[in-house]
Amino acid sequence: MGDFETNGVLKGLKVLDFTIALSGAFVAWQFADLGAEVWKVEKYGEGDQARTWAPFVNGLSTLFASYNKNKQSIEMNLAKPEGKAIIYEMVKHCDVVLENFKSGSIDRLGLGYEKLKEINPRIVFVSLSGFGASGPMMKYPCYDAIAAARGGFAGSNGEPDGAPMKAGNSICDTLAGIYTLNAALMALIDARRTGKGCRVDVAMADVAMRSCEETLMDYAKYGSTQSRFGNHDRFIAPYGIFEARDGFAVIIADTQERFRKLCEALEIPQLIDNPLFADNASRIKNRDALVAEIEAVTRTLFRSQIEEKLLSQGVPASAILTFIEAYTSKHSNETGVTEFVQQDKIGAVRFYKNPIRFNNTPCEIKRGSPLLGQDTDSIMRELGYSDEEIKELYDAEVIGSHMI
């Protein structure tokens, strides 16, 4: 094993990680958090392309540091036959292979599923790409915003009369990662039952499209594509973002009883019997007028006051927090969603912990993200290579440990 012991529900599982960028790295990171030993194979002399993405602290990409914790890095030249030979040896020890290159790229390297299953028939080979293993788009590169654009996700976000809206964070990358992790775990269960692995194919654009469930519902009902609804829900009113004295708050009154309590709490009882707002269908039809009536009050209140008034009456509400407010909130601190980790090149860094909690085993950050090739020696020794053989492979630039 590498320089640290893994622990968790997936302890004993080994994952060969070819992933780069964000979505694939997210999948491997979840495996590592859950206790699997993850061997991250990185390009000789360069490493994962995410290492070059800003912002940087002391030369280390903070995005890379966030998505590669608990992994071990082996730096390798896959263009050389000796590099492929090492991969073939690694596959004998592994349960899962993860890759997120453009479709077909890993097959051309001679490291695709058809080759690797000859070495290990139980291997679960997981491909996460932009557009999947077939179709006219399969050959093109894809990032989060591309998946959102091609899957209809971006087109369904934004103001009704405005432009489509990009999500503030990489939601399609993360969603695709969650789907891929789920698929990989199901395939592992099947492999243990049958003794045979399989290839799993997940496309980011497909996941983005799958997330547009409400848009599909609109199309099924009305026969036309759904327009953008901005900060308010298309099926329930009031349900959305309202202006406050010091920012914005979310308010949801999804039943008649909650609408009544909302009106009483905000001291606008005249809305209860107003025929324009008699039921949800009426409120949807007259949404703009309803929002104006509610915001006439919420604009005079601080976010905390809106929360206090509504939550005390059982009406769902929340201040919209800035990142720092959420990060440092009393709830976050008391529930332990973050922890300090020693990250090479940076020092103590507060990272998000995995949100999954088990009562009988930890799901913890054992170490920060590795430097390039930090674990090359230990992984090679675990594979059975002697010190002399390792030195020869270093000298031939088949493996490396540039520690960048």
DOMAR-653700 format. One line per field, with one value per residue (C-alpha): residue number from 1; x, y, z; residue in three letters. Coordinates in pm, whole numbers. Layout:
% residues N
nr <- (NUM ...)
px <- (X ...)
py <- (Y ...)
pz <- (Z ...)
rest <- (Ala ...)
END
This chain:
% residues 404
nr <- (1 2 3 4 5 6 7 8 9 10 11 12 13 14 15 16 17 18 19 20 21 22 23 24 25 26 27 28 29 30 31 32 33 34 35 36 37 38 39 40 41 42 43 44 45 46 47 48 49 50 51 52 53 54 55 56 57 58 59 60 61 62 63 64 65 66 67 68 69 70 71 72 73 74 75 76 77 78 79 80 81 82 83 84 85 86 87 88 89 90 91 92 93 94 95 96 97 98 99 100 101 102 103 104 105 106 107 108 109 110 111 112 113 114 115 116 117 118 119 120 121 122 123 124 125 126 127 128 129 130 131 132 133 134 135 136 137 138 139 140 141 142 143 144 145 146 147 148 149 150 151 152 153 154 155 156 157 158 159 160 161 162 163 164 165 166 167 168 169 170 171 172 173 174 175 176 177 178 179 180 181 182 183 184 185 186 187 188 189 190 191 192 193 194 195 196 197 198 199 200 201 202 203 204 205 206 207 208 209 210 211 212 213 214 215 216 217 218 219 220 221 222 223 224 225 226 227 228 229 230 231 232 233 234 235 236 237 238 239 240 241 242 243 244 245 246 247 248 249 250 251 252 253 254 255 256 257 258 259 260 261 262 263 264 265 266 267 268 269 270 271 272 273 274 275 276 277 278 279 280 281 282 283 284 285 286 287 288 289 290 291 292 293 294 295 296 297 298 299 300 301 302 303 304 305 306 307 308 309 310 311 312 313 314 315 316 317 318 319 320 321 322 323 324 325 326 327 328 329 330 331 332 333 334 335 336 337 338 339 340 341 342 343 344 345 346 347 348 349 350 351 352 353 354 355 356 357 358 359 360 361 362 363 364 365 366 367 368 369 370 371 372 373 374 375 376 377 378 379 380 381 382 383 384 385 386 387 388 389 390 391 392 393 394 395 396 397 398 399 400 401 402 403 404)
px <- (0 107 211 -121 -376 -724 -1034 -1404 -1684 -1480 -1158 -979 -1105 -845 -919 -700 -769 -689 -924 -838 -1006 -1309 -1597 -1383 -1162 -1477 -1570 -1225 -1225 -1551 -1402 -1100 -1312 -1507 -1190 -1080 -712 -700 -396 -405 -204 -71 102 479 621 282 24 -348 -438 -624 -283 -252 -586 -599 -621 -288 -140 236 220 -50 -390 -654 -909 -681 -625 -1001 -1081 -792 -771 -699 -547 -199 -21 198 361 392 473 196 349 622 556 713 448 168 328 309 -59 -128 34 -173 -495 -430 -460 -753 -1131 -1223 -1073 -1190 -1128 -1282 -1091 -1270 -1452 -1215 -893 -807 -875 -622 -368 -416 -570 -939 -1186 -1144 -773 -793 -1067 -829 -598 -868 -1214 -1367 -1260 -1529 -1424 -1595 -1592 -1725 -1719 -1896 -2123 -2087 -1954 -2178 -2349 -2223 -2098 -1887 -1558 -1584 -1442 -1680 -1671 -1937 -2079 -2084 -2280 -2523 -2566 -2612 -2836 -3085 -2987 -2852 -3141 -3394 -3221 -3240 -3494 -3800 -3695 -3322 -3035 -2980 -2790 -2471 -2474 -2240 -2060 -1982 -2315 -2311 -1962 -2073 -2405 -2227 -1978 -2255 -2429 -2096 -2009 -2352 -2314 -1966 -2082 -2376 -2141 -1911 -2202 -2285 -1920 -1903 -2224 -2128 -1749 -1745 -1695 -1840 -1794 -1998 -2058 -2185 -2224 -2221 -2467 -2710 -2692 -2754 -3059 -3183 -3173 -3432 -3721 -3960 -3892 -3993 -4310 -4394 -4338 -4556 -4839 -4826 -4646 -4398 -4056 -4051 -3961 -3729 -3888 -3604 -3606 -3956 -4099 -4312 -4565 -4592 -4641 -4503 -4185 -3870 -3630 -3753 -3565 -3483 -3344 -2996 -3000 -3238 -3434 -3609 -3974 -4188 -4561 -4658 -4994 -5301 -5225 -4870 -4990 -5229 -4955 -4719 -4972 -5031 -4661 -4580 -4893 -5059 -5382 -5570 -5404 -5571 -5916 -5802 -5953 -5632 -5453 -5737 -5548 -5219 -5347 -5460 -5130 -4937 -5151 -5097 -4741 -4601 -4868 -4816 -4439 -4487 -4719 -4480 -4169 -4334 -4297 -3974 -3782 -3837 -3709 -3363 -3305 -3287 -3624 -3785 -3646 -3763 -4116 -4178 -3995 -4176 -4500 -4375 -4330 -4006 -3772 -3401 -3171 -2962 -2615 -2293 -2032 -1850 -2173 -2259 -1902 -1884 -2243 -2324 -2497 -2195 -1957 -2166 -2232 -1866 -1896 -1539 -1204 -845 -609 -235 -190 160 283 5 -12 -331 -635 -1001 -1169 -1527 -1575 -1771 -2141 -2202 -2210 -2187 -2244 -1991 -1701 -1533 -1555 -1259 -984 -663 -440 -453 -407 -77 199 283 440 444 353 536 795 551 307 584 711 358 343 658 921 1267 1463 1693 1399 1240 1565 1590 1235 1312 1625 1425 1163 889 795 861 826 844 656 492)
py <- (0 363 605 589 328 356 296 297 94 30 -66 -337 -212 -94 162 243 607 753 1049 1411 1746 1749 1504 1190 1311 1359 990 868 1108 957 608 728 899 577 379 243 260 486 479 796 749 1086 1190 1189 1537 1710 1525 1584 1892 2027 2090 2384 2543 2862 2971 2866 2875 2821 2676 2419 2441 2472 2308 2006 1999 1995 1703 1465 1412 1068 945 818 955 749 939 734 756 557 609 361 -13 -45 197 -13 -323 -160 -79 -440 -546 -291 -419 -763 -604 -370 -395 -81 122 482 698 1014 1078 1153 839 588 753 491 210 363 359 -17 21 -19 -261 -535 -554 -518 -778 -1035 -963 -940 -1070 -928 -572 -303 -56 283 545 892 1111 1416 1244 870 587 645 918 1207 1411 1134 1261 1612 1744 1836 2040 2130 2426 2225 1944 2200 2356 2033 1869 2155 2243 2591 2668 2614 2851 3229 3508 3465 3742 3706 3490 3128 3112 2923 2762 2925 2596 2284 2114 1894 1765 1676 1521 1310 1204 1092 892 733 637 482 285 165 37 -147 -304 -415 -589 -767 -865 -1023 -1213 -1337 -1336 -1116 -744 -511 -177 116 415 748 1068 1408 1554 1268 1339 1710 1619 1377 1658 1854 1639 1931 2054 1714 1730 2065 1926 1622 1842 2139 2006 2291 2353 2513 2877 3006 3105 3289 3271 3133 2784 2698 2481 2628 2985 3131 2929 3124 3401 3725 4046 4132 4443 4293 4050 3775 3489 3178 3137 2830 2800 2482 2421 2631 2611 2734 3015 3124 3111 3303 3582 3597 3590 3872 4066 4061 3878 4053 3813 3510 3591 3772 3578 3638 3411 3176 2856 2747 2760 3120 3212 3066 3265 3584 3514 3859 4031 3785 3835 4212 4189 3968 4167 4489 4338 4135 4437 4598 4293 4153 3796 3675 3834 3661 3328 3383 3491 3211 2919 2981 2918 2610 2788 2680 2976 3050 3341 3310 3288 3396 3124 3252 3273 2914 2797 2955 2915 2775 2477 2395 2423 2209 1935 1910 1956 2084 1989 2105 1890 1921 1982 1964 2302 2488 2373 2346 2387 2367 2123 2005 1660 1398 1454 1078 959 597 507 224 341 672 861 1085 1283 1095 1329 1609 1571 1413 1593 1456 1112 1135 767 624 440 290 173 17 -171 -288 -430 -628 -424 -423 -108 -182 -224 96 288 155 269 614 638 538 806 546 652 976 1166 1534 1636 1942)
pz <- (0 -28 244 428 526 380 589 513 358 41 219 21 -315 -565 -834 -1134 -1211 -1553 -1507 -1575 -1523 -1294 -1352 -1363 -1081 -874 -918 -815 -520 -393 -417 -220 46 94 163 -175 -265 -571 -798 -1006 -1326 -1445 -1768 -1749 -1683 -1687 -1483 -1481 -1688 -1385 -1226 -1469 -1384 -1176 -903 -753 -404 -392 -744 -667 -835 -565 -796 -837 -462 -401 -633 -574 -199 -56 -384 -472 -779 -1010 -1297 -1614 -1983 -2150 -2494 -2404 -2408 -2064 -1934 -2076 -1924 -1581 -1638 -1731 -1404 -1209 -1366 -1216 -871 -939 -921 -1113 -1397 -1440 -1746 -1888 -2210 -2535 -2651 -2810 -2688 -2429 -2678 -2917 -2633 -2606 -2259 -2341 -2189 -2449 -2373 -1996 -1948 -2100 -1807 -1541 -1641 -1322 -1399 -1399 -1668 -1634 -1909 -1836 -2147 -2279 -2527 -2476 -2688 -2992 -3189 -3403 -3103 -2948 -3093 -2951 -2621 -2343 -2025 -1770 -1963 -2288 -2124 -1978 -2321 -2516 -2255 -2230 -1874 -1950 -2184 -1905 -1661 -1661 -1665 -1892 -2128 -2075 -2192 -2085 -1757 -1672 -1329 -1079 -1009 -1210 -1146 -1458 -1376 -1026 -1130 -1391 -1124 -888 -1163 -1258 -902 -862 -1187 -1092 -753 -913 -1167 -884 -711 -1037 -1092 -749 -821 -1168 -1162 -1473 -1501 -1761 -1930 -1799 -2026 -1890 -2093 -1925 -2177 -2107 -1735 -1796 -2004 -1738 -1483 -1685 -1563 -1512 -1863 -1998 -1789 -1948 -2295 -2225 -2098 -2332 -2640 -2643 -2495 -2156 -2124 -1855 -1526 -1358 -980 -938 -977 -1278 -1091 -740 -617 -406 -448 -524 -440 -287 -222 139 303 314 23 -81 73 -51 46 -28 43 -137 33 110 481 431 208 482 746 514 475 850 938 693 800 458 551 269 24 181 45 -269 -566 -763 -514 -416 -501 -649 -1007 -951 -789 -1082 -1325 -1126 -1014 -1093 -885 -600 -598 -594 -293 -97 -188 -73 273 243 114 454 645 702 585 942 1016 718 836 1193 1100 851 1010 1338 1148 964 632 454 420 413 372 56 206 50 19 328 528 442 502 848 962 1305 1145 927 1219 1451 1194 1091 716 692 840 828 621 570 197 50 -81 100 461 664 438 533 294 268 418 230 312 350 711 828 1191 1190 975 895 570 620 455 529 332 79 -295 -403 -585 -929 -892 -512 -478 -780 -570 -320 -589 -795 -490 -409 -764 -691 -877 -725 -648 -944 -1181 -1054 -1110 -1467 -1539 -1397 -1612 -1922 -1839 -1821 -1469 -1286 -962 -1052 -734 -891)
rest <- (Met Gly Asp Phe Glu Thr Asn Gly Val Leu Lys Gly Leu Lys Val Leu Asp Phe Thr Ile Ala Leu Ser Gly Ala Phe Val Ala Trp Gln Phe Ala Asp Leu Gly Ala Glu Val Trp Lys Val Glu Lys Tyr Gly Glu Gly Asp Gln Ala Arg Thr Trp Ala Pro Phe Val Asn Gly Leu Ser Thr Leu Phe Ala Ser Tyr Asn Lys Asn Lys Gln Ser Ile Glu Met Asn Leu Ala Lys Pro Glu Gly Lys Ala Ile Ile Tyr Glu Met Val Lys His Cys Asp Val Val Leu Glu Asn Phe Lys Ser Gly Ser Ile Asp Arg Leu Gly Leu Gly Tyr Glu Lys Leu Lys Glu Ile Asn Pro Arg Ile Val Phe Val Ser Leu Ser Gly Phe Gly Ala Ser Gly Pro Met Met Lys Tyr Pro Cys Tyr Asp Ala Ile Ala Ala Ala Arg Gly Gly Phe Ala Gly Ser Asn Gly Glu Pro Asp Gly Ala Pro Met Lys Ala Gly Asn Ser Ile Cys Asp Thr Leu Ala Gly Ile Tyr Thr Leu Asn Ala Ala Leu Met Ala Leu Ile Asp Ala Arg Arg Thr Gly Lys Gly Cys Arg Val Asp Val Ala Met Ala Asp Val Ala Met Arg Ser Cys Glu Glu Thr Leu Met Asp Tyr Ala Lys Tyr Gly Ser Thr Gln Ser Arg Phe Gly Asn His Asp Arg Phe Ile Ala Pro Tyr Gly Ile Phe Glu Ala Arg Asp Gly Phe Ala Val Ile Ile Ala Asp Thr Gln Glu Arg Phe Arg Lys Leu Cys Glu Ala Leu Glu Ile Pro Gln Leu Ile Asp Asn Pro Leu Phe Ala Asp Asn Ala Ser Arg Ile Lys Asn Arg Asp Ala Leu Val Ala Glu Ile Glu Ala Val Thr Arg Thr Leu Phe Arg Ser Gln Ile Glu Glu Lys Leu Leu Ser Gln Gly Val Pro Ala Ser Ala Ile Leu Thr Phe Ile Glu Ala Tyr Thr Ser Lys His Ser Asn Glu Thr Gly Val Thr Glu Phe Val Gln Gln Asp Lys Ile Gly Ala Val Arg Phe Tyr Lys Asn Pro Ile Arg Phe Asn Asn Thr Pro Cys Glu Ile Lys Arg Gly Ser Pro Leu Leu Gly Gln Asp Thr Asp Ser Ile Met Arg Glu Leu Gly Tyr Ser Asp Glu Glu Ile Lys Glu Leu Tyr Asp Ala Glu Val Ile Gly Ser His Met Ile)
END
